[in-house]
Amino acid sequence: MKALELRGLSLPFSAAQNTWTQIVVGKDYSAAMAQATAQSHVDAIEISEESISNRLRERSRDIDLNGALKLFVDVVNDDIDAISTCISNLALVIQANGNSCVVPLASERRTGLGIITANLPGYVPVENFPTTDNQPQEVRWLKSNVEFAATLINQLGGIDFEKYMQIYGSSLRAASKKENDVLVRFLEQHGKSLSRSLSEKVMSMVFSRYSNDSVEMTFDELTTLIWDVLESEMKAASTQQLSSQCDLREAVIDHIAGRAVQFLKVVADNPADFSDAEDILSSLEHTNQLAIETIINIRKLMCPH
């Protein structure tokens, strides 16, 4: 194979054939051809940079993982239309756009792959494109090889690792901004009711776990409680679920928790300053409201548009 020769990894012709079919279908060339003749196709096995490198190492040919991927791309590039319609068409989609790439998804999507675009949040599932229609064998292979398949399609589409990271990073930032905006809008519209709910939950936990003489809670206890209440309140308000891509959530939760810890310590140190539990509840609610308003104001200063 020319690709092997160019890398100084030449093998005798039959050995090269057997190595290649072992990488792709897990069989020697003669067995693979027999299956292709009988079934009019052969099913590829799971493929990765590691499996390619290991097969070549068995032939005393060393190649690193990045080199293994590039070797595979070079070998299949000219014949990709015949090898895989799905991969060929998806590579054309990526190539035509220039600012999109394929990513593996942590979901139960049919292919396990999505397409993201620079500066846009979210992804489009690959199965939304007609490229995977009527290709069940190829879809199964994509699903079981998502990491390698995504990298292969991107490489065939002209998206190298550096470009991939640029697209991924800008899409992630766009998604984070979108989720942050959702959270800020919720806090603006429901800050008062959230403050009340948080205060009631804190006081309920305080007086269920401690005596009336001790009203302190730890920072970790409060962050866990605030997370649960915030998520519950957002769902109740028919707002989309708080996403893990919302990097503002941690700042919001930590700030509210920090202020609440300080307030509860003041109560514990100066119980005579508060007439009863309702007085503590009202003051805590005010503390939470101020914490939320501070986050909103800081966010507006940092992101005025």
N, C-alpha and C positions, 0 to 999 in steps of 0.2 A: 504494500500500500504506500502511495506517495506520501501521505501524511506522516507515516512512520519514518520513511526515509528522510524527510525534511528535518526530523528531530533526532536523527542519528540512532533510530530505534529499529532499523530494518530487520525483518524476519523473512525466512524462506516463504515462498508464495503460499504453500499449503498451511504452514504454521500461522501465517497472518490471517488466512481465511478462518481457520479453526479458532484463533484467538478472538477475532471479531464476532463470530457467531456465538461463542461462549459468553462474551460480554452482553450480547443483545438477547439471545434466546436460551442461553444456558446449555447449548448442545454443540457438538462438532458440526462442521459444515455439511457433511454428508447427511447426517440425521436431520438437520434443519431443512435441507433441500427436499428430503423425503416427505417431511411434514408439510412443507409448502406445496408440494405437488399433490398430496392427498387432500389438503384442506383449502387450497388456493390462498392461504395466508399462514403466517406464523405469529404466535403471541409473544411479545417481548416480556422478559422477566423484569424484576425490579433492577433499576440501574442507578448508580451513583458514582461520583468521582472516586470514591474509595474502591468500589468494585472494579472499575476500569483499571485503576492503578494496581490493584492486587492481581488481576489477570495478567497484566504485562510483567509484573514482578515474577510470576510463575514461569515466565519465559526469559527471566534474567534481564528484563528491560525496566529500568527505574524511571518513574515519572511522578512529579508531585501532583497534588489534587487540582491545582489550577491548570497545570499542563494537561492533565487527563481530560478535563472539561473541554479545553480548546481543541485537543485532538479529536474528541468525539464530534464536536461541531464541524470541524474541517472534513471529517469523513462523511457525515450525513448531509452536508450542505447541498451538494449538487443533486442528490437523489431524494431530498426530503419530501417532495411531492408524492413520490411512489411509496416512501416509507410510512408516512403518516399525514393524512389529509388534515386532521385537526391541528397538528403542530405547524404544518406548512401555512395554513390559513391564519392561524393566530400570529405567527411570525410576520405575515404580511400586514395584519392589522397594526401591530406594533411598529413596524417599519414605516407604514404610511403616516402614522401620527407623529412619531419622532419625540413626543413628550409623554408617552405612556409606557407602562411596563406591566408585566404579569407578576403577581405575588401569590405565594401560598396562603391559604386561609385556614384559620383555626375554627372551622365550622363543618357542618355536615352537608355542605353544598355538593351537588352531583359530581363536579369535577375537582372540588377542593382548590380551585384557582379563581382569582379575580384580576381585573385590570384597573390600575389606578392611573391618574393623570396628574401631572405637575400642577401644583397650586389649587387643586380641587380636593375637597374632603371626600372620604368614603371610596367605595370601589363598585365596579360593575361585575357581577358574576360572569365567568366565561360562558356559562351555559345560556346566557342571554343572547349570545351571538349564534348565528346559524351554523357556525363552523363545527359544532359538535353534534349536529343532527344526524341521526342514523349511523352513528359510529360507536356502538356499545363497547367493542373491544378496546378502542382507543381511549374512550372515556374511563374505562376501568383502569387502564394503565396510568392515565393522568392522575387519577384519584390516589393510586398507590405509590406514586412517585412525585408528589407535589413539589418538593424542594428542587429536585433535579429537573423536572419538567419546566418549572418556572424559569430557572436559570438558562436552560437550553433554548426555550422560546425567545427569551430576551436577547441572548447572544445571536441567534439566527436573525432576529429583527434589528440587529445593530445597536443594542443597548448593552454596553459593557458595565462592569461593576460600579465604576465611578458615576456613570450616568444614572444607573439604577438608584444609587444612594441619594443623588440629587433629587430625583423624582420622588422617591419614597419620603425623604425628609420634608420636601415642600408640601406634599400631600398630608403628611402627619401634622405639620404646623397648621395647615388649613383646617383639618379635622379638629385639632385642639382649640383653635379660635372659635369654631362653630359651637363646640360643646361648652366652652367658657361663656360664650354669649347666651346660650340657653340657660346656664346656671345664674348668670347675672340678672337676666330678665325675670327668672323665677324669684330671686331674692328681692328685686324691686317690687314685684307684684304681691308677694306673699311673705315678706320679711316679718311683719307683725305677727301673723298667725304662726309662722315658724318659731319665732321667739317664744311665744306662749307655749307651744307644744313642747319645745325643748325644756323650758323651765318646769313645766308640769312633770315631764319624764325624769328630770334630774331630781326634783323634790320627792317624787314617788320612790326612786331608787334610794335616795339618802335615808328616808324615814322607814324604809322597809329593811334596810341592811344595818343601819346604825341607830344608836339611841338618840334622843332629841338633843343630847349634849354634844354630839359629834356630827357635823354636817360636811366634813371634807370628803372629796373624791379625788382619785389620781387622774393625771392627765390622760393616761391610756384608757381608763374606764370612760372618761368623758368623750374622747374621740370616737370610741366604738359606739357609744350611745348616740352621739350627734350624727354619725354616718347613717345609722339605722333610721333615725327620725327624719333626716333630710331626704333619704331615698323614699321613705313612706309618704312624706308630704308631697314630693314631686309627683309620685304616682297618683295620689289622691287629687292633685290639681290637673290631672290629665296631661302632665308634661312628660316628654320622653324620659326614659330611664337615664339616670346619671351614668355617663359613660366613663370607662377607664381612661379614655383619651382626654378627659377634662382635667388638665393639670392644675386648674384653679381650685378644684375641690379640696385638695389637701391643705392649701393655704387657708381656705374658708374654715374648714373643720378645726385646724390647729389654732387659728386665731380665736374662734369662739371658745374652744376648750381652754385656751390659755387664760382668757378673760374670766371664764367661769371658775377655774381653779383659784385665781386670785380673789374673786368675790367670796367663794365659799370659805377661804382661809380667813378673810376679814370677819365673816359671820362667826366662825369658830373662835376667833380671838376676841371678838367683841359682841357676845350674844345679847348684852343688855341694850345695844343700839337698835335692836329689832323687836318689835312688840310681839309678833307671833309668826307662825308659818306663812300666813298670807302676806305679811309684810316682806318676808324673805323672798317669796315667790314673785311678788311685784318688782322688787329690786333686781332679782336675777333676770327677769324678763327684760327690764330696761337695759341691763348689762349686755344681754344677748343682742338686743336691738342695736345698740351702739356698735357692737362688734360687726354686725352685718352691714350697717351703714358705712363703716370705715372701709370694709372690703369693696363695697360698691363704688365709693368715691375714689379709692386708689385705682381701681380698674378703669374708671372713666378718665383719670389723669393719664394713665399709661396707654390706653387705647381709646382716644377721643372719638373715633369714627365707628 
